[in-house]
């Protein structure tokens, strides 16, 4: 919300995928939608599948610069219990990897993986999932750089 208000994020080129749960306030959804952010709730994402959802994302972001922020709590807590806001009914790690692999060819200029909280996961499984997701994003970025150098 703040990034949109400050003018550093173009809501018309922004998509959030996998939203679910009770949310704290209806405003959590309403503000983004009102500003033009495309929200893909988990039900829609599961119904369409990773490739179709990412086709929508590609259309929205276009050829411009893309920043990818992967929130680990998009994964089901079975795969990533170490987060501050675990919600059942999320994506599997495989589904998330499929979506991230569809980023290939986009002009990704930066990325992050957020909400990993090791104190909530003594097994380290969440951190590992986060590393794998960042690896997928970095592979897409590296592939794009390699193509531009040819």
N, C-alpha and C positions, 0 to 999 in steps of 0.2 A: 504494500500500500504506500509506504513512504517513498519508495523508488519512483512510483508513478507520480505521486504528488510533487516530487522534486524534479520531475522531467528527465530522469536518467534511464527510464524504462518505457519503451513504447508498448502500451497495452494491446494495441492492434497486432503486434508481432509477438505476443506472449501467449503461451499455452501451459496449463497445469494439468497433469495427467495422474489419475488414480485417486482423486479425492474421495474420502469416505469417512465414516464415523459420525459422531454426534455433533462435532464442531462446538465451539463455545457460544457462538452467536450466529444468527442467520446472516448478519452483516459480513461474516467471513466469506460467504459466496457472493452476496449481492453486490458488494463494492467492485470486485473484479469484473463481474458480468456487466455491470453498469458502465464500466470504463472500457469495455471491449476485449477483455481477456477471455480466451477460449478455455472453458473449464470442461475437462473430461472426467466425469465421475467414474468410479471403479466399475459400476454396472455397465456403462457404455463401453468402457475399455475392454472388459471381459467378453462382452457380446461381439464386438468388432474384431478383436484380436490385435496382437502387437503390430503387424504390418499395416493394417488399415488405420490404426490410431496414429502411427508414425507418418503415414501418408498425409493425414490431416495436419500434423505438426509441420511437415516439410512445406506444405502449401502456405501455412500461416507465416513461417519465418522467412520463406523465400530465399533469395540469393544473398541477402545482407549478412552482416556479422551476427553470430549466434553465441550466446552464453548459456551453458548447460548447468543447471543446479539440480543435483540428484539428492533428494531427501530420502535418507535410508528408511524412514518410516513408511514409505510407499510399499515396502516389502511386508509381507505377513510376519508377525512376531515369531512364528515357527522358524523363520530364516534369519531374522534380525531382532532378537529380543532387547538388545542394548540400545534403546532410544528413549527419549523423554516422553514420547507420545505413542506408545504401541497401540495399534488398532487391528483387531482380527479382520480377516477378509481381504488381505492385501495380495500383491503379486508374489509369485515365486521368484527365486533368483534367476531361473531360466527365462521366464517371461520378461524380466527386466533386462537381461542380457540381449534377448531378441530385439527389444525396443531400442536399446542403445546401439546395437549393430546397424540399425536403420538410419543412424545419424551420418553414416558414411556419405561423403560428398558435400556435406554442409560446410559453411565457412565458420567453423567453431574457433572462436578467438580466446576462449577461456572456459573453465569449468570448476565445479567444486562438488564435494560430497558432504552433506551436512547431517546433523542430528545423531551422529554416532556417539554413544555414551558408554565407554568401556566399564565404568563402575556398575552399570546395570547388566553386564554380561561377562561374568567371570570366565566363560568358555572361550571368549575371543571370536566367536562366530560372526558377530555383527561387524567387527572391525575387518575381518576377512572378506565378508560380503562387500563392504565399502571399498576395499582395495580392488577387488575384482571389478566392481562397477567403474571405478576410476580408470582402471586398466583398459576397459572397453572404450571409454571416452578418449583416452590418450591414443589408442590405436587408430581411431577414426581421425584424430587430428594429425597424427604422423603420416597416415596414408594420404591425406589431403596435401600436406607439405611436400611429400615425395612426388606426387603428381604434378604439382606446380613447378618443381625443379627440372622436370624432364623436358 
